[in-house]
Amino acid sequence: MDADRIPPHPDLDAITLQRVLEALVDPVRRSIVTQLCDSPADLKCGSFDLPVSNSTATHHFRILREAGLIRQYYVGTSRMNTLRRDELDRAFPGLFDAVITANRPTRMAGNGR
Amino acid sequence: MDADRIPPHPDLDAITLQRVLEALVDPVRRSIVTQLCDSPADLKCGSFDLPVSNSTATHHFRILREAGLIRQYYVGTSRMNTLRRDELDRAFPGLFDAVITANRPTRMAGNGR
């Protein structure tokens, strides 16, 4: 039943550098993946801190999902988001970390506290 | 005299992740920086293998220069190009290497031969 609501995701083989860069060139989308990266758990779409409307945010989540950066699934009525980090690291070693690090306003000496 | 012909370049402090990603999202511009990266010497604009007209190529060189990815200078009548690699690596550690590695059609086990 829930499978009907789960949107399509590209396989790892179909993830291209072009699509990944097109996704990451947008600052709102970089904010989404940075917040996901910094969160200890998967996040539902409504819980991100974003400077755009819900419908615009939905568009950005779709671009990220179709580029292969995030995976979406349902828990009840909430659409959850998780980073496809391991797959991205295999496809494009170092790229995700470099962008996320560069995207943070300050480079923290130590994370987690 | 030549100084009049040298186009403006942003200082390292003015190089932003946004501009760098906007530059690298274009496949022709990724090809330019990849060819520069793989060349043992600086290259003049006319010596790149690019699928676009000279005037379009000039546009792409300008975007790369204004984003801080390349430095241009003259030798005689030739406009030469060099990567600002050390500066980029300081500003955005790992980003340039990750994009260039991902951009190469095959991941070579060893470079240089």
Backbone of each chain as ProteinMPNN parsed JSONL, in Angstrom:
{"seq_chain_A": "MDADRIPPHPDLDAITLQRVLEALVDPVRRSIVTQLCDSPADLKCGSFDLPVSNSTATHHFRILREAGLIRQYYVGTSRMNTLRRDELDRAFPGLFDAVITANRPTRMAGNGR", "coords_chain_A": {"N_chain_A": [[0.84, -1.204, 0.0], [1.756, 1.316, 1.009], [3.779, 1.409, -0.816], [2.771, 2.481, -3.13], [2.83, 5.13, -2.66], [5.428, 5.79, -2.495], [7.877, 7.655, -3.992], [9.668, 7.508, -7.193], [13.127, 6.486, -7.315], [16.419, 7.031, -8.554], [18.629, 4.388, -9.624], [21.917, 3.599, -8.331], [23.734, 3.418, -10.457], [22.617, 5.117, -12.286], [22.977, 7.623, -11.384], [24.302, 10.718, -12.05], [27.186, 12.864, -12.361], [26.54, 15.314, -13.486], [23.778, 15.687, -12.871], [23.921, 15.632, -10.091], [25.51, 17.887, -9.514], [23.864, 19.864, -10.606], [21.809, 19.672, -8.795], [23.09, 20.423, -6.411], [23.862, 23.017, -6.866], [22.005, 24.802, -6.126], [21.224, 26.95, -3.45], [19.195, 26.502, -1.529], [18.739, 23.778, -1.785], [21.258, 22.85, -1.086], [21.167, 23.586, 1.565], [19.188, 21.864, 2.52], [20.421, 19.295, 2.251], [22.592, 19.7, 3.899], [21.387, 20.123, 6.411], [20.218, 17.608, 6.711], [22.519, 16.089, 6.816], [23.614, 16.954, 9.187], [21.827, 16.104, 11.037], [20.907, 13.78, 13.585], [19.035, 11.892, 12.952], [16.735, 10.684, 10.389], [14.763, 13.089, 8.597], [11.521, 14.59, 8.513], [9.761, 16.151, 5.784], [8.523, 18.562, 6.571], [10.039, 19.493, 8.678], [12.343, 20.877, 8.168], [14.408, 23.792, 8.234], [13.763, 26.241, 6.19], [13.938, 28.873, 3.74], [11.714, 29.112, 2.074], [8.467, 28.564, 0.499], [6.155, 25.852, 1.313], [5.395, 24.471, -1.023], [7.372, 25.15, -2.814], [9.531, 24.081, -1.469], [8.886, 21.371, -1.694], [9.315, 20.991, -4.413], [12.127, 21.314, -4.441], [12.922, 19.121, -2.871], [12.132, 17.096, -4.599], [13.877, 17.456, -6.79], [16.291, 16.847, -5.542], [15.822, 14.188, -4.849], [15.461, 12.996, -7.383], [17.943, 13.404, -8.444], [19.392, 11.668, -7.013], [20.402, 12.195, -4.515], [18.987, 12.135, -2.12], [16.861, 9.868, -0.285], [13.47, 9.076, -0.141], [10.745, 8.236, 2.011], [7.75, 6.896, 3.507], [6.417, 7.474, 6.762], [3.678, 6.743, 8.357], [1.725, 9.509, 7.769], [3.781, 11.158, 7.175], [6.291, 12.307, 5.045], [9.443, 11.118, 4.874], [12.994, 11.864, 4.9], [16.18, 10.803, 3.847], [19.72, 10.87, 3.592], [21.522, 9.661, 0.734], [24.104, 8.796, 1.358], [26.288, 6.894, 1.546], [26.125, 5.659, -0.955], [26.55, 7.834, -2.665], [29.123, 8.51, -1.914], [30.48, 6.33, -2.873], [30.06, 6.593, -5.616], [31.017, 9.16, -6.249], [33.713, 9.93, -4.963], [34.466, 11.824, -2.092], [33.145, 14.11, -2.963], [30.637, 14.846, -1.847], [31.224, 15.327, 0.877], [33.043, 17.461, 0.566], [31.464, 19.505, -0.517], [29.509, 19.838, 1.476], [31.086, 20.558, 3.682], [32.177, 22.955, 2.732], [29.876, 24.373, 2.578], [29.026, 24.95, 5.093], [28.576, 27.626, 7.403], [30.556, 28.239, 9.299], [33.674, 26.657, 9.782], [33.781, 24.036, 11.735], [35.865, 22.981, 14.388], [35.528, 20.609, 15.765], [32.976, 18.239, 15.461], [29.658, 17.487, 16.726], [29.279, 18.443, 19.224]], "CA_chain_A": [[0.0, 0.0, 0.0], [2.635, 2.471, 1.058], [4.651, 1.413, -1.991], [2.194, 3.351, -4.141], [3.135, 6.543, -2.366], [6.869, 6.027, -2.494], [8.245, 8.166, -5.313], [10.784, 6.778, -7.806], [14.512, 6.892, -7.04], [17.349, 6.445, -9.523], [19.651, 3.456, -9.15], [23.245, 4.197, -8.203], [24.353, 3.507, -11.787], [22.003, 6.186, -13.071], [23.29, 8.915, -10.77], [25.372, 11.35, -12.823], [27.795, 14.078, -11.8], [25.799, 16.48, -13.974], [22.554, 15.861, -12.085], [24.29, 15.925, -8.697], [25.932, 19.29, -9.442], [22.671, 20.693, -10.828], [21.06, 19.686, -7.535], [23.826, 21.097, -5.338], [24.147, 24.409, -7.192], [20.973, 25.642, -5.516], [21.518, 27.093, -2.016], [18.154, 25.871, -0.698], [18.979, 22.332, -1.798], [22.44, 22.591, -0.247], [20.734, 23.685, 2.956], [18.466, 20.633, 2.858], [21.338, 18.166, 2.47], [23.431, 20.012, 5.058], [20.587, 19.852, 7.602], [20.118, 16.146, 6.82], [23.829, 15.575, 7.201], [23.88, 17.335, 10.573], [20.792, 15.555, 11.91], [21.186, 12.4, 14.011], [17.999, 10.985, 12.443], [16.059, 11.133, 9.176], [13.896, 14.233, 8.87], [10.362, 14.732, 7.633], [9.884, 17.35, 4.942], [8.079, 19.766, 7.257], [10.859, 19.864, 9.837], [13.538, 21.612, 7.762], [14.383, 25.254, 8.338], [14.013, 26.684, 4.819], [13.377, 30.205, 3.485], [10.804, 29.04, 0.923], [7.145, 28.002, 0.791], [6.106, 24.386, 1.316], [5.333, 23.912, -2.377], [8.718, 25.309, -3.39], [10.382, 23.081, -0.814], [8.563, 20.078, -2.308], [10.059, 20.986, -5.685], [13.558, 21.098, -4.171], [13.076, 17.723, -2.442], [12.005, 16.245, -5.786], [15.128, 17.56, -7.553], [17.313, 16.096, -4.804], [15.507, 12.753, -4.954], [15.688, 12.539, -8.763], [19.39, 13.432, -8.688], [19.989, 10.558, -6.279], [21.046, 12.65, -3.29], [18.202, 11.739, -0.943], [15.85, 8.826, -0.434], [12.25, 9.461, 0.586], [9.846, 7.135, 2.366], [6.677, 7.351, 4.383], [6.096, 6.946, 8.082], [2.342, 7.298, 8.522], [1.463, 10.515, 6.733], [4.97, 12.001, 7.022], [7.311, 11.903, 4.074], [10.743, 11.215, 5.522], [14.131, 12.044, 4.002], [17.477, 10.338, 4.309], [20.784, 11.053, 2.613], [22.096, 8.45, 0.126], [25.495, 9.205, 1.512], [27.236, 5.831, 1.197], [26.097, 5.461, -2.402], [27.208, 8.992, -3.284], [30.57, 8.435, -1.663], [31.042, 5.334, -3.791], [30.004, 7.081, -6.998], [31.817, 10.38, -6.407], [34.437, 10.0, -3.685], [34.873, 13.117, -1.56], [32.38, 15.259, -3.46], [29.596, 15.271, -0.921], [31.882, 15.924, 2.046], [33.648, 18.747, 0.217], [30.411, 20.518, -0.682], [28.886, 20.09, 2.777], [32.052, 21.309, 4.494], [32.262, 24.318, 2.201], [28.577, 25.032, 2.718], [28.774, 25.367, 6.482], [29.031, 29.003, 7.585], [31.85, 28.197, 9.966], [34.286, 25.35, 9.796], [33.93, 23.663, 13.147], [37.032, 22.136, 14.637], [35.038, 19.282, 16.118], [31.52, 18.142, 15.357], [28.97, 16.631, 17.666], [28.957, 19.11, 20.493]], "C_chain_A": [[0.866, 1.241, 0.0], [3.529, 2.57, -0.183], [4.109, 2.346, -3.07], [2.584, 4.815, -3.91], [4.619, 6.843, -2.42], [7.311, 6.467, -3.882], [9.454, 7.42, -5.866], [12.142, 7.375, -7.431], [15.425, 6.284, -8.102], [18.257, 5.419, -8.847], [20.998, 4.172, -9.083], [23.905, 4.395, -9.575], [23.838, 4.688, -12.594], [22.276, 7.571, -12.501], [24.483, 9.527, -11.505], [25.914, 12.571, -12.096], [27.005, 15.315, -12.222], [24.562, 16.74, -13.12], [22.881, 16.23, -10.637], [24.705, 17.395, -8.568], [24.752, 20.235, -9.684], [21.825, 20.76, -9.557], [21.761, 20.552, -6.494], [24.108, 22.57, -5.636], [23.12, 25.349, -6.554], [21.18, 25.732, -4.003], [20.448, 26.486, -1.106], [18.382, 24.36, -0.648], [20.244, 21.979, -1.02], [22.072, 22.672, 1.223], [20.016, 22.413, 3.388], [19.454, 19.496, 3.141], [22.263, 18.439, 3.659], [22.669, 19.737, 6.35], [20.419, 18.345, 7.811], [21.418, 15.554, 7.334], [24.09, 15.822, 8.691], [22.863, 16.752, 11.551], [21.137, 14.126, 12.315], [20.169, 11.402, 13.466], [17.453, 11.52, 11.124], [15.048, 12.225, 9.548], [12.678, 14.205, 7.955], [10.421, 16.079, 6.934], [9.541, 18.627, 5.71], [9.002, 20.26, 8.348], [12.142, 20.594, 9.458], [13.322, 23.116, 7.946], [14.774, 25.82, 6.975], [13.31, 28.02, 4.553], [12.394, 30.22, 2.319], [9.471, 28.435, 1.361], [7.196, 26.479, 0.76], [6.112, 23.821, -0.103], [6.681, 24.051, -3.074], [9.672, 24.296, -2.77], [10.145, 21.702, -1.416], [9.284, 19.92, -3.646], [11.537, 20.669, -5.449], [13.817, 19.654, -3.7], [13.014, 16.782, -3.66], [13.299, 16.262, -6.605], [16.222, 16.726, -6.874], [17.08, 14.589, -4.919], [15.839, 12.24, -6.35], [17.171, 12.558, -9.129], [20.101, 12.314, -7.94], [20.636, 10.955, -4.968], [20.305, 12.224, -2.027], [17.258, 10.595, -1.311], [14.657, 9.231, 0.422], [11.388, 8.235, 0.839], [8.8, 7.668, 3.331], [6.717, 6.678, 5.74], [4.747, 7.557, 8.435], [2.076, 8.284, 7.401], [2.669, 11.406, 6.487], [5.907, 11.443, 5.955], [8.681, 12.19, 4.685], [11.852, 11.312, 4.471], [15.411, 11.514, 4.649], [18.499, 10.558, 3.201], [21.216, 9.713, 2.033], [23.618, 8.588, 0.16], [26.506, 8.137, 1.084], [27.29, 5.623, -0.316], [26.802, 6.603, -3.125], [28.717, 8.931, -3.102], [31.231, 7.393, -2.56], [31.106, 5.877, -5.218], [30.965, 8.257, -7.225], [32.602, 10.645, -5.12], [34.819, 11.445, -3.306], [33.991, 14.283, -1.945], [31.393, 15.772, -2.423], [30.203, 15.951, 0.31], [32.43, 17.309, 1.736], [32.592, 19.838, 0.106], [29.79, 20.864, 0.666], [29.821, 20.91, 3.668], [32.122, 22.76, 4.048], [30.98, 25.089, 2.453], [28.307, 25.512, 4.135], [29.335, 26.758, 6.709], [30.345, 29.101, 8.329], [32.371, 26.78, 9.935], [34.558, 24.983, 11.243], [35.118, 22.744, 13.327], [36.595, 20.722, 15.007], [33.526, 19.272, 16.035], [30.948, 17.435, 16.576], [28.727, 17.266, 19.019], [29.114, 20.614, 20.333]], "O_chain_A": [[0.747, 2.105, -0.869], [3.978, 3.653, -0.557], [4.876, 2.933, -3.833], [2.655, 5.615, -4.842], [5.028, 8.004, -2.394], [7.137, 5.726, -4.849], [10.185, 6.775, -5.115], [12.287, 8.585, -7.256], [15.222, 5.139, -8.506], [18.608, 5.549, -7.675], [21.189, 5.219, -9.702], [24.552, 5.414, -9.819], [24.529, 5.2, -13.475], [21.853, 8.577, -13.072], [25.551, 8.919, -11.573], [25.21, 13.224, -11.326], [26.819, 16.244, -11.436], [24.321, 17.87, -12.695], [22.19, 17.05, -10.032], [24.3, 18.072, -7.623], [24.65, 21.282, -9.045], [21.198, 21.782, -9.276], [21.117, 21.321, -5.781], [24.55, 23.3, -4.748], [23.352, 26.555, -6.458], [21.299, 24.703, -3.338], [20.768, 26.005, -0.02], [18.237, 23.74, 0.405], [20.304, 20.937, -0.368], [22.6, 21.918, 2.041], [20.217, 21.936, 4.505], [19.336, 18.812, 4.157], [22.672, 17.506, 4.35], [23.234, 19.179, 7.29], [20.471, 17.859, 8.941], [21.426, 14.647, 8.167], [24.708, 15.0, 9.367], [23.02, 16.893, 12.764], [21.605, 13.344, 11.488], [20.406, 10.195, 13.508], [17.684, 12.679, 10.78], [14.549, 12.269, 10.672], [12.775, 13.848, 6.781], [11.043, 17.023, 7.421], [10.19, 19.656, 5.524], [8.781, 21.34, 8.896], [12.952, 20.904, 10.332], [12.208, 23.626, 7.828], [15.956, 25.877, 6.636], [12.223, 28.27, 5.075], [12.257, 31.24, 1.643], [9.359, 27.869, 2.448], [8.149, 25.887, 0.251], [6.759, 22.806, -0.363], [7.085, 23.172, -3.836], [10.517, 23.723, -3.458], [11.094, 20.946, -1.627], [9.797, 18.847, -3.965], [12.128, 19.86, -6.164], [14.814, 19.043, -4.087], [13.753, 15.8, -3.734], [13.765, 15.216, -7.059], [16.971, 16.004, -7.531], [18.026, 13.815, -5.067], [16.431, 11.17, -6.493], [17.607, 11.821, -10.014], [21.274, 12.039, -8.195], [21.345, 10.153, -4.36], [20.921, 11.981, -0.989], [16.912, 10.39, -2.475], [14.813, 9.673, 1.561], [11.304, 7.326, 0.014], [8.949, 8.751, 3.898], [7.007, 5.488, 5.861], [4.663, 8.739, 8.771], [2.185, 7.943, 6.223], [2.594, 12.325, 5.671], [6.263, 10.265, 5.969], [9.03, 13.335, 4.971], [11.681, 10.905, 3.322], [15.68, 11.747, 5.827], [18.179, 10.447, 2.018], [21.273, 8.721, 2.761], [24.303, 8.506, -0.86], [27.457, 8.426, 0.358], [28.364, 5.435, -0.887], [27.554, 6.38, -4.073], [29.484, 9.256, -4.008], [32.387, 7.543, -2.958], [32.079, 5.65, -5.937], [31.636, 8.336, -8.254], [32.209, 11.472, -4.297], [35.414, 12.175, -4.099], [34.069, 15.344, -1.326], [31.319, 16.971, -2.154], [29.749, 17.016, 0.728], [32.299, 18.228, 2.545], [32.793, 20.959, 0.575], [29.569, 22.036, 0.971], [29.384, 21.851, 4.33], [32.125, 23.677, 4.869], [30.994, 26.318, 2.533], [27.461, 26.379, 4.353], [30.444, 27.057, 6.266], [31.167, 29.963, 8.019], [31.608, 25.82, 10.046], [35.444, 25.542, 11.889], [35.352, 21.842, 12.523], [37.228, 19.748, 14.6], [32.87, 20.207, 16.495], [31.69, 16.85, 17.365], [28.045, 16.691, 19.867], [28.89, 21.363, 21.284]]}, "seq_chain_B": "MDADRIPPHPDLDAITLQRVLEALVDPVRRSIVTQLCDSPADLKCGSFDLPVSNSTATHHFRILREAGLIRQYYVGTSRMNTLRRDELDRAFPGLFDAVITANRPTRMAGNGR", "coords_chain_B": {"N_chain_B": [[52.001, 47.774, -19.637], [51.014, 45.324, -20.722], [49.45, 44.901, -18.556], [47.11, 46.272, -18.933], [45.673, 44.625, -20.505], [45.147, 42.457, -19.005], [42.591, 40.67, -17.597], [40.172, 41.256, -14.911], [40.498, 39.531, -11.762], [38.965, 37.724, -9.108], [39.773, 38.189, -5.627], [41.01, 35.722, -3.299], [39.425, 35.746, -0.98], [37.02, 36.564, -1.975], [35.999, 34.549, -3.427], [33.33, 32.414, -3.818], [31.453, 29.54, -2.698], [29.043, 29.287, -4.031], [29.439, 30.614, -6.541], [31.548, 29.073, -7.524], [30.356, 26.523, -7.785], [28.345, 27.18, -9.618], [29.963, 27.68, -11.777], [31.13, 25.175, -12.208], [29.013, 23.544, -12.815], [28.504, 23.458, -15.467], [29.104, 21.436, -18.277], [30.99, 21.993, -20.326], [32.649, 23.841, -19.114], [33.597, 22.272, -17.018], [35.079, 20.536, -18.557], [37.088, 22.247, -19.492], [38.513, 22.906, -17.087], [39.284, 20.359, -16.363], [40.959, 19.607, -18.49], [42.944, 21.523, -18.144], [43.873, 20.735, -15.661], [44.975, 18.28, -16.273], [47.03, 18.937, -17.895], [50.54, 19.396, -18.36], [51.483, 21.955, -18.493], [50.57, 25.493, -18.514], [47.775, 26.519, -20.53], [46.955, 27.941, -23.715], [44.023, 29.759, -24.75], [43.104, 28.911, -27.268], [43.922, 26.297, -27.508], [42.439, 24.327, -26.337], [40.396, 21.38, -26.389], [37.305, 21.622, -27.336], [33.717, 21.465, -27.619], [32.485, 23.712, -28.719], [31.921, 27.003, -30.205], [34.5, 29.509, -30.785], [33.747, 31.982, -29.666], [31.815, 31.263, -27.85], [33.367, 29.671, -26.217], [35.052, 31.623, -25.155], [33.257, 32.981, -23.526], [32.806, 30.961, -21.62], [35.388, 30.75, -20.48], [35.514, 33.247, -19.291], [33.516, 33.068, -17.301], [34.662, 31.097, -15.679], [36.981, 32.424, -14.892], [35.929, 34.642, -13.493], [34.682, 33.339, -11.429], [36.798, 32.506, -10.009], [38.229, 30.218, -10.552], [40.145, 29.922, -12.551], [43.18, 31.542, -13.65], [44.062, 34.134, -15.82], [46.424, 35.242, -18.245], [48.668, 37.117, -20.342], [50.81, 35.977, -22.961], [52.682, 37.3, -25.245], [50.542, 37.499, -27.93], [48.857, 35.614, -27.054], [46.3, 34.471, -24.948], [46.723, 33.071, -21.922], [45.974, 30.305, -19.705], [45.661, 29.301, -16.337], [45.164, 27.036, -13.654], [43.712, 27.995, -10.515], [44.56, 26.39, -8.376], [45.808, 25.824, -5.831], [44.79, 27.901, -4.281], [42.049, 27.391, -4.429], [41.959, 24.92, -3.18], [42.603, 25.669, -0.622], [40.427, 27.277, 0.038], [38.168, 25.631, -0.36], [38.425, 22.739, 0.704], [39.231, 19.736, -0.915], [37.148, 19.88, -2.75], [37.669, 20.584, -5.464], [39.328, 18.476, -6.401], [37.542, 16.324, -6.062], [35.49, 16.893, -7.884], [36.893, 16.957, -10.326], [37.937, 14.356, -10.431], [35.55, 12.887, -10.524], [34.661, 13.764, -12.936], [36.219, 12.712, -14.904], [36.177, 10.379, -17.59], [37.031, 7.718, -17.2], [38.154, 6.208, -14.236], [41.356, 6.412, -13.53], [43.843, 4.145, -12.451], [46.466, 4.845, -12.004], [47.996, 7.942, -12.549], [49.649, 9.833, -15.146], [50.766, 8.282, -17.103]], "CA_chain_B": [[51.292, 47.715, -20.929], [50.208, 44.114, -20.711], [48.512, 44.949, -17.441], [45.83, 46.756, -19.431], [44.939, 43.543, -21.162], [44.865, 41.371, -18.059], [41.246, 40.857, -17.064], [40.113, 41.215, -13.446], [40.326, 38.247, -11.064], [38.563, 37.915, -7.711], [40.67, 37.733, -4.565], [40.605, 34.458, -2.686], [38.34, 35.995, -0.029], [35.77, 36.842, -2.683], [35.564, 33.342, -4.131], [32.258, 31.784, -3.045], [31.023, 28.207, -3.12], [27.96, 29.436, -5.007], [30.012, 30.92, -7.858], [32.352, 27.922, -7.964], [29.441, 25.481, -8.246], [27.714, 27.663, -10.857], [30.943, 27.504, -12.851], [31.423, 23.758, -12.448], [27.818, 22.8, -13.224], [28.472, 23.389, -16.927], [30.053, 20.398, -18.721], [32.104, 22.571, -21.092], [33.584, 24.445, -18.152], [34.301, 21.169, -16.343], [36.079, 20.032, -19.498], [38.214, 23.193, -19.492], [39.35, 22.768, -15.896], [39.884, 19.02, -16.383], [42.088, 19.644, -19.427], [44.01, 22.292, -17.485], [44.399, 19.916, -14.571], [45.73, 17.169, -16.846], [48.119, 19.443, -18.728], [51.744, 19.702, -17.583], [51.783, 23.393, -18.575], [49.421, 26.346, -18.763], [47.274, 26.361, -21.902], [46.303, 29.111, -24.291], [42.59, 29.509, -24.959], [42.852, 28.22, -28.524], [44.469, 24.937, -27.558], [41.557, 23.364, -25.669], [39.507, 20.585, -27.218], [35.975, 21.971, -26.83], [32.684, 21.28, -28.646], [31.748, 24.977, -28.888], [32.609, 28.02, -31.003], [35.48, 30.308, -30.041], [33.115, 33.035, -28.871], [31.19, 30.592, -26.701], [34.456, 29.269, -25.322], [35.492, 32.839, -24.459], [32.271, 33.176, -22.46], [33.045, 29.986, -20.541], [36.618, 31.145, -19.792], [35.212, 34.411, -18.449], [32.785, 32.582, -16.111], [35.635, 30.408, -14.821], [37.883, 33.437, -14.317], [35.188, 35.45, -12.523], [34.376, 32.484, -10.278], [38.036, 32.283, -9.269], [38.792, 28.897, -10.821], [41.336, 30.029, -13.394], [43.835, 32.838, -13.784], [44.443, 34.353, -17.212], [47.497, 36.219, -18.46], [49.082, 37.128, -21.737], [52.163, 35.762, -23.455], [52.527, 37.817, -26.607], [49.128, 37.718, -28.253], [48.08, 34.462, -26.572], [45.766, 34.516, -23.587], [47.043, 31.798, -21.27], [45.105, 29.938, -18.583], [46.224, 28.435, -15.307], [44.23, 26.754, -12.557], [44.027, 28.562, -9.195], [44.293, 25.169, -7.623], [46.196, 25.926, -4.42], [43.847, 28.798, -3.607], [40.765, 26.689, -4.309], [42.09, 23.866, -2.173], [42.547, 26.314, 0.702], [39.075, 27.793, 0.29], [37.186, 24.541, -0.356], [39.266, 21.542, 0.682], [38.733, 18.508, -1.503], [36.074, 20.066, -3.735], [38.167, 20.567, -6.835], [39.753, 17.108, -6.695], [36.382, 15.437, -6.159], [34.778, 17.157, -9.144], [37.742, 16.553, -11.449], [37.969, 12.887, -10.445], [34.247, 12.397, -10.983], [34.425, 14.223, -14.306], [36.983, 11.919, -15.867], [35.354, 9.261, -18.062], [37.443, 6.508, -16.496], [38.993, 6.474, -13.069], [42.628, 5.737, -13.776], [44.506, 3.672, -11.231], [47.651, 5.677, -11.822], [48.093, 9.002, -13.548], [50.972, 10.19, -15.613], [51.203, 7.514, -18.273]], "C_chain_B": [[50.384, 46.491, -20.958], [49.156, 44.142, -19.607], [47.129, 45.416, -17.904], [44.986, 45.63, -20.023], [44.564, 42.423, -20.204], [43.505, 41.599, -17.418], [41.228, 40.739, -15.547], [39.899, 39.799, -12.911], [39.873, 38.523, -9.639], [39.678, 37.479, -6.757], [40.128, 36.427, -3.972], [39.409, 34.648, -1.743], [36.988, 36.151, -0.715], [35.249, 35.634, -3.46], [34.529, 32.624, -3.276], [31.939, 30.401, -3.595], [29.944, 28.312, -4.192], [28.514, 29.674, -6.409], [30.809, 29.737, -8.404], [31.441, 26.806, -8.497], [28.725, 25.901, -9.53], [28.672, 27.51, -12.039], [31.083, 26.025, -13.211], [30.211, 22.954, -12.9], [27.747, 22.661, -14.745], [29.521, 22.383, -17.435], [31.217, 20.936, -19.559], [33.129, 23.176, -20.135], [34.293, 23.361, -17.339], [35.369, 20.581, -17.259], [37.304, 20.947, -19.52], [39.104, 22.972, -18.275], [39.978, 21.372, -15.832], [41.08, 18.986, -17.321], [43.259, 20.432, -18.83], [44.69, 21.462, -16.407], [45.324, 18.823, -15.116], [46.917, 17.625, -17.68], [49.351, 19.742, -17.869], [52.083, 21.185, -17.579], [50.492, 24.175, -18.736], [49.037, 26.258, -20.24], [46.704, 27.673, -22.413], [44.886, 28.75, -24.699], [42.342, 28.662, -26.2], [43.254, 26.76, -28.542], [43.595, 23.9, -26.848], [40.719, 22.621, -26.7], [38.084, 20.761, -26.683], [34.944, 21.884, -27.951], [31.875, 22.543, -28.912], [32.579, 25.941, -29.73], [33.598, 28.793, -30.136], [34.803, 31.352, -29.157], [32.407, 32.436, -27.653], [32.253, 30.153, -25.698], [34.94, 30.471, -24.509], [34.557, 33.156, -23.291], [32.545, 32.23, -21.292], [34.335, 30.309, -19.77], [36.351, 32.321, -18.842], [34.495, 33.976, -17.164], [33.759, 31.909, -15.134], [36.563, 31.403, -14.145], [37.162, 34.218, -13.221], [34.804, 34.64, -11.282], [35.619, 32.189, -9.449], [38.699, 30.944, -9.545], [40.058, 28.947, -11.666], [41.897, 31.444, -13.33], [44.286, 32.964, -15.238], [45.518, 35.43, -17.303], [47.944, 36.111, -19.912], [50.543, 36.736, -21.902], [52.108, 36.144, -24.929], [51.059, 38.091, -26.872], [48.244, 36.587, -27.724], [47.587, 34.697, -25.155], [45.93, 33.129, -22.978], [46.118, 31.574, -20.077], [45.842, 29.023, -17.616], [45.175, 28.219, -14.221], [44.66, 27.475, -11.286], [43.854, 27.458, -8.14], [44.628, 25.284, -6.141], [45.204, 26.802, -3.652], [42.5, 28.117, -3.393], [40.822, 25.619, -3.231], [42.074, 24.45, -0.761], [41.119, 26.728, 1.033], [38.067, 26.661, 0.47], [37.913, 23.202, -0.433], [38.562, 20.343, 0.044], [37.737, 18.688, -2.636], [36.579, 19.907, -5.169], [38.572, 19.142, -7.246], [38.551, 16.186, -6.909], [35.654, 15.64, -7.483], [35.594, 16.675, -10.335], [37.79, 15.026, -11.557], [36.66, 12.327, -10.993], [34.017, 12.73, -12.447], [35.173, 13.393, -15.338], [36.186, 10.696, -16.287], [35.745, 7.93, -17.437], [38.315, 6.918, -15.328], [40.282, 5.708, -13.252], [43.284, 5.341, -12.46], [45.761, 4.503, -10.959], [47.702, 6.728, -12.908], [49.503, 9.084, -14.113], [51.505, 9.338, -16.742], [49.994, 6.844, -18.893]], "O_chain_B": [[49.177, 46.587, -21.18], [48.113, 43.496, -19.707], [46.109, 45.013, -17.345], [43.757, 45.686, -20.035], [43.766, 41.547, -20.54], [43.293, 42.619, -16.762], [42.156, 40.187, -14.956], [39.212, 38.983, -13.526], [40.355, 39.47, -9.019], [40.422, 36.538, -7.033], [38.955, 36.088, -4.127], [38.498, 33.821, -1.71], [35.943, 35.902, -0.113], [34.185, 35.695, -4.075], [34.812, 32.262, -2.134], [32.123, 30.123, -4.78], [29.924, 27.531, -5.143], [28.104, 29.009, -7.36], [30.754, 29.437, -9.597], [31.725, 26.216, -9.539], [28.52, 25.082, -10.426], [28.246, 27.244, -13.162], [31.146, 25.672, -14.389], [30.354, 21.807, -13.322], [26.999, 21.825, -15.252], [30.691, 22.471, -17.064], [32.318, 20.388, -19.503], [34.335, 23.033, -20.334], [35.468, 23.515, -17.004], [36.436, 20.175, -16.797], [38.436, 20.465, -19.561], [40.322, 22.862, -18.414], [41.079, 21.215, -15.306], [42.109, 18.399, -16.987], [44.418, 20.052, -18.992], [45.912, 21.481, -16.26], [46.331, 18.484, -14.494], [47.72, 16.804, -18.124], [49.222, 20.282, -16.77], [52.882, 21.634, -16.758], [49.447, 23.607, -19.053], [49.874, 25.96, -21.091], [46.064, 28.422, -21.675], [44.58, 27.587, -24.962], [41.472, 27.792, -26.194], [42.954, 26.052, -29.503], [43.966, 22.729, -26.766], [40.376, 23.166, -27.75], [37.703, 20.128, -25.698], [35.252, 22.191, -29.103], [30.706, 22.461, -29.289], [33.773, 25.732, -29.943], [33.539, 28.737, -28.908], [35.234, 31.583, -28.028], [32.401, 33.023, -26.571], [32.061, 30.253, -24.486], [35.207, 30.349, -23.313], [35.002, 33.548, -22.212], [32.52, 32.636, -20.13], [34.376, 30.161, -18.549], [36.892, 32.379, -17.738], [34.821, 34.45, -16.076], [33.689, 32.124, -13.923], [36.896, 31.252, -12.969], [37.717, 34.433, -12.144], [34.623, 35.206, -10.204], [35.522, 31.688, -8.329], [39.639, 30.568, -8.844], [40.944, 28.105, -11.513], [41.195, 32.403, -13.006], [44.825, 32.019, -15.814], [45.52, 36.397, -16.541], [47.637, 35.143, -20.608], [51.399, 37.106, -21.098], [51.56, 35.413, -25.754], [50.411, 38.827, -26.128], [47.029, 36.599, -27.921], [48.356, 35.074, -24.271], [45.354, 32.15, -23.452], [45.558, 32.516, -19.516], [46.549, 28.1, -18.02], [44.395, 29.12, -13.912], [45.855, 27.561, -11.005], [43.109, 27.595, -7.169], [43.831, 24.889, -5.289], [44.827, 26.489, -2.523], [41.885, 28.24, -2.333], [39.873, 25.428, -2.47], [41.596, 23.814, 0.178], [40.656, 26.555, 2.16], [37.21, 26.724, 1.352], [38.008, 22.601, -1.503], [37.445, 19.988, 0.421], [37.499, 17.756, -3.404], [35.988, 19.189, -5.976], [38.195, 18.67, -8.318], [38.546, 15.366, -7.827], [35.249, 14.673, -8.128], [35.053, 16.055, -11.25], [37.693, 14.475, -12.653], [36.658, 11.414, -11.817], [33.254, 12.044, -13.126], [34.803, 13.372, -16.512], [35.58, 10.035, -15.443], [34.879, 7.096, -17.169], [39.109, 7.854, -15.42], [40.3, 4.482, -13.141], [43.281, 6.098, -11.489], [46.069, 4.818, -9.81], [47.47, 6.422, -14.078], [50.43, 8.462, -13.594], [52.571, 9.622, -17.287], [50.124, 6.142, -19.896]]}, "name": "protein", "num_of_chains": 2, "seq": "MDADRIPPHPDLDAITLQRVLEALVDPVRRSIVTQLCDSPADLKCGSFDLPVSNSTATHHFRILREAGLIRQYYVGTSRMNTLRRDELDRAFPGLFDAVITANRPTRMAGNGRMDADRIPPHPDLDAITLQRVLEALVDPVRRSIVTQLCDSPADLKCGSFDLPVSNSTATHHFRILREAGLIRQYYVGTSRMNTLRRDELDRAFPGLFDAVITANRPTRMAGNGR"}
